[in-house]
């Protein structure tokens, strides 16, 4: 089903491990000293460049697979060759249904051997709230279900379950949106999220899948203050044979600026800018996100074309607060919902669709239910509704 890119030979990787960016960011380029796969830039010079949105970065293609292990709060990088050797045993829907099995049991189990009466609706209300669907979504869904049951005179519990599945799918439909690859070239994606949400891992998986579709990808390691994050992204770049623009302790906005210019100069289709994980309550770091977005706009007046937030599906209602805060700061265009496998809080997306707690119904581009490269797939409302209720 998938095709994979062959890894460069060790000799070739060593010869090209450090390549200066071909794009000149100023007429007088500051002196650089090379150290491994990074470039140290004088702090004073860096501050001056940051003010103009410029910096000197290097493209890094790590010359050794022995990259420092990912931190505990991130999903480990998988070797593409290992995934290639493992046949796809189950369909995507099977994996999604298995991932949402706890929520499916709590909701779908209510329709087994019961009468269609007020008790069923009361139990459904409790189960939806426990699944973090929120009061707004729960009320909307049950109001529509009651009307459907009365209109069609449904007396069989399984027929009521099928009706709820259709209503839930329609409720989630506003979140379903195809990612607009090819709308711009390069398409610049700025990706944010809190620590531990799986942001960097999701970027690696997306880079892999974009390449399967024939797109040229470039990554920017904008988390410059955490070495492990930069090295993790470089590991993904090596495994996917993707160039990574990186700096050691530089300005994240300057790295993003360099990456956009490099992507345009190299006729790249997609540029993905990783950013440092942060909590929405860390106001000074949220201001840094705003700065990154502004500087990207200096490199391309229409960029970033997509501003994505990666959220952990296990966080429930906390995800609503994250979406609201990040949307207010940087204007989100889409979500990537990860770690849905094993969660009992799969109803969170229903709360997003209902605009709970004044959150805007931001589209969900991808959802993830595992660590495999194939376990991050586009969000489809009908599939998600069926899996959420444990349907076949």
N, C-alpha and C positions, 0 to 999 in steps of 0.2 A: 504493500500500500504506500509505503514511504520510500523515498530515495534518500541517500545519505552522501554527505560530502567527505571525500578522502582527506585525511590529515596530512599536512605537509611533512616532508621528511625532516628529521631533527636538524640535519645540516642546513636545509633551506630556512628553517625557522630561526636558527642561530644567526644566519647571515642577515635576516630581516627583522630581528627582534627589536631593534630600535631604529626607527625611520623618522626623520624630522618631517613635520607637516609641510606638504608642498605649498600650502597656501600661505603667503606672506601676510601677516596681520598688521605690520607697520613697515614703514620705509627703512627704519633703523632697528634691526632685530637685536634684542639684548643677548649678551653672551650667555651660553648654556654650558653646563657641565653634566655629562651623562653619568648616570649611576644605575646600572642594571636596566630595568625597563621603565625608568622614570627620569624626569628632568627637574633639577632643583632651580628655582627662579628666585632671584634676589627679592626680599620682601618689599622693599621700597618700590622696585620696578613693578612688582605684582600689583601693588596698590594703585599705582598710576595707570596700569593697563586696565584694572578692574573698573576704574571710573569711566573709561571709554568703551567698556565691554569687550576688551581685547586681552589676549594672553598668548603665551607660547606654550603649546601642548605638544606631546609626542604621540604618535600612533604606536600602540603597543600590541605586539603579537607574541605572547609569552613563549620562551624557547624551551620550556620544560613542563611536562604534565604534572610535575610534583608541586603544584600550587598549594599554598596554605589552605587548610580545610576551612569550609564555610563556618561562620559562627553558629551557635546553638539555636538562635532564633530564626535562622534561615534554612530552607530546604536544601539538602546537599545537592551539588551538581552531579548529574548522571552522565556517564560516558555514553556517547551516541552509539558506539560500537556495541555496547552491552544491550542497549535498547533494541538495536537492529537484530541481535541474535534471538530476542524473545518475541515469538509470534503474538499477534494481537488475539487474545483468547476470547475476549468479550466485546460486544458492540459498545459504542459510546453510551447508548441509553441504559444498557445493563449496568455499566459502571456508575452512571448518574443515579440510577435507582438504588444501587447498593450504597452509594455515598450518602444518600438521603434516607436510608432505611429507618433510622431512628425516628425521624419526623414522620415518615410514611406509616410506621407502626402506630404511632400515637394518633394520627388522623385517620388513616385507612382502616385501622382496626375497629373503629367505632361503628362501622357499617356491617359488621359480621353478626348475623343472627339477631338483629334488633328490629323493633317496630318503628315505623315512621311516625313519631309523635313529638311532643314538646320536649321530652327528655333527651331525644337525639340532638335537637338544636341546642339545648343547654350544654350538652357534653361537647358538641362541636365548638361552641363559643369558648369554652374553657381550653380546649386543645389548641385552637388557633392562637389564643392569647399566650399560652405556654410556649408555642412555637415562635413567639416574638413577631406575630403578624401585626400587633398593635390594635388598639380599639377602633381606629378609623377604618382600617381594612377589614377587620372582623365584622363590624357592623354592616359595612357595604356588602360584603360577601353573603352574609346570612340573610340580609334583607332581600337580595336578589334570589337566593335559593328558596326562601319561603314563598316568594311570588311564583317561582317556577314550579314548585311542588303543588301549589294551589291551582295554578292554571292548567297543568298537565295531569293533575290528579294522580300524582306518583304515590304509590303505596309500597313499592319494593325498595329496600334499603340500597341495593346495588344500583338501581336506577337513580336514586337520589345522589349517590356517590358520583355517578357519571355526569349528572347535571352540575354538581359542585366543581368537578374537574373542568368542564367547559366554561363555567363562570369564572373560575380562577385563572384559566388561560387567557380569557378576555381581559381580566383585570391586570394581568402581567404584560399584555401585549404592548403597551406604550414603552416598556423598557427594552423591547426587542428591536435592535437596529444593526444593520450590516455595517461592518467597519469599512470606511470609504478609501480603500487602497487605490492609488492612482489619481486621486483628485488633485493632488499637488505633487511636484517633484523637485526636491525631495519632500516627502511628507514628514513633518517634524512632530514627534510625539514627546511630550514632557510627562514624566510619570512620577507620581508622588505616593506617599503612604506612610503609616506609622511603622516603627521597628517591629519586626516579627510577622508582618502581614504576608510576606513572601514576595515582596516587590522585585528584588533583583532576580530571583528565580523565575518569576513570571516573565521578566524581560528576556531572559535566556530562552525560555520556551517559545515566546513569540518570535524571537529572531530565527529560531529553528523552523517554525511553521511558515514564516514569511518566505524563507529561502526555499522551502518545498514548493511554494507557489511561483517561484521564479523571480523573486524580488531581491535586489541588492540592498543589503542592510549595513548600517554603521551604528556603533554604540558609543555613547559618551558617559564616562564614569564620573558623574557629578557629585557622588558622595566622596568628596576629597579628604574628609577629616577622619574617615574610618578605613584604615588600610585593608582590613579583611573584606570590606564591601568592594573596594576597587579590585582586589585580587580575585574575588569571586566572579566579578563581571568579566575580568580578563580570562578566567578559566572558561567561562561560557563562550567568549570570543574565540579562544583557541579550539574548543571542541566543535564549534559551528563554522570555523574558518572565517570569522567576521572581524574586521578591524575595530579596535577600541581606542578612542581618544581619551587619554588620561593624563593626570598630573599628580604629583606627590605633594599633598598639602596646599594646593593652589586654591584659587577662587572658583567655586562651582559655576558661577555665571560665566566666567571666562572660558572654562572648559566647554560649556554649552555653546558659546559663541563660536569657538574654533570648530566644533563638530558640525554645526550648521554650514559654515563656509566650506569645510572639507567635503561634506556631503554633496553640496552643489558643484564643487569643482570636479568631483569624481563621478558625476552622473549617477549618484546613489538614489535608490527609490525611497528608502525609509531611514530616517535618523531617529533613534530612541535615546532620550536623555534621562539617565537615572539621577535621582536626587536623594539627599540624605533623609533617612527616616526620622520622623518627628511627631510629637503629639500636637494636636491643634491648640492646646493650652500654652505651648511654648511660643509666645508671640514674637520674640526676636527671630526665631527660626522660620516662622511663617512669613515674616518680612523678607527673609532671605529667599524664600520661594517666589515671592512677588518680584524680587530683583532678577532672579533667573529668567522669569517670564519676560520681563522688560528687555533684558539684554538679548535674548533670543530674537525679539522683535527688531533689534538693531541689525541683526544679521539678515533677517528676512522679515519684511514689513507685515506679512500675513501670518507669520509663525508666532507661537506654536499652533499648528493646525488642529492638534488633538491634545487635550490636557486630561490625563487619566489618573484615577485614584484606585489603588489596590487596597481592598478591604478584606479582612479575615471574616469568613462567613460564620465563625463560631462566636463572634463578639455580640451578636444579636442587636439589641437596641443601641448599643454603643456605636455600632456602624452608622446609625442614623446621625448621631452627633458628629462623627467624623466627616460624613458626606456634607453636612450643612456647613461645618467650619471651613473645610477645604474649598467648597464651592464659593463661599463668600470671599475667600482670599484670592483664588486664582481662576475661578470660573471653569468648573469641570465640564467636559464634553462627554465623558464616559467612565464606566466602572469596570474593574476586573475583580470578581469575587472569588476568593481562593478558600481552600481548606473546608469545603462543604462536606467532605466525607466524614461520616460519623457524627455530624451535628444534629442536635434536636431543635435547632433554631432556624430551620430552613425557611420559615415564614417571613424572615426579615425583608426579603425582596417585595413581598406583598405590602409591607409597610412603606417601602420606598415608592412603590407604584401609587399608593394612596396619598402620597404627599404628607405622611405623618410628621408631626412636630415641625411643620413648616419647611420640610425638606423638599427640594425640587426633584421631581422624578427623573433623575439622570439616567440615560440609557446604560444598559449592561451589555458590554461587548463580548466578554468572555467569562466563563465560570470554570473553576477547577475543583476536581474531586480526588486528587491523588498527586503523587510525586512524579509519575511518568510523563514523558514528553507529550504523549497523546492524551493526557488527562486534563488539558486546558483546551476547551472547545467553545465555539460561539454559543451565546445564550439563545435558546428557542423557547418561547413561552409555553407552547403546548407540551413539549417534552418535560419542562421543569414542573408544570402543573401535574402531569401524570406521575412523575417520580415522587413529587411531594405527597401524593395521596397513596403511594405504593401500588399504583396500577400497572398492569402488564403492558 
